[in-house]
């Protein structure tokens, strides 16, 4: 079995069970681990499961991004001793996810179809946020430009491409503003 196929099977299997794993299991830690073990486990798992490691494998990108979101969320909750104590009490009550997290919003909104969660890199997030803001404000030319910038950082992002088409159509249908800035008002 090739390395790419092994990775694909591993990621698909992990994606199928990721919602059933608590944060300790996501980081492959024991619940009684030392606080200092959490950051090193996060580094190990984020390196092992980073979506860029799977970009050449067809059909796995969204699953890899979802798993990576889960790893980041686990680290964010467990890295601070106070939030870890709160989480431990939640686990004792049978709850394995913190409310209002990226994983919950992905599950509620259909995951990648929610445009606000479409960007996966920091550089593309900047331009994607500007594009969505411009689109909402009716500044379609600016939205198109920012979507194109975001696409430069994530050329395979289907949501970016869909919104680019959507913004171009909105630009065509929008009423044209008069471009004569020197027209005198009487």
Beta strands, then each sheet from edge to edge (+ up, - down):
end
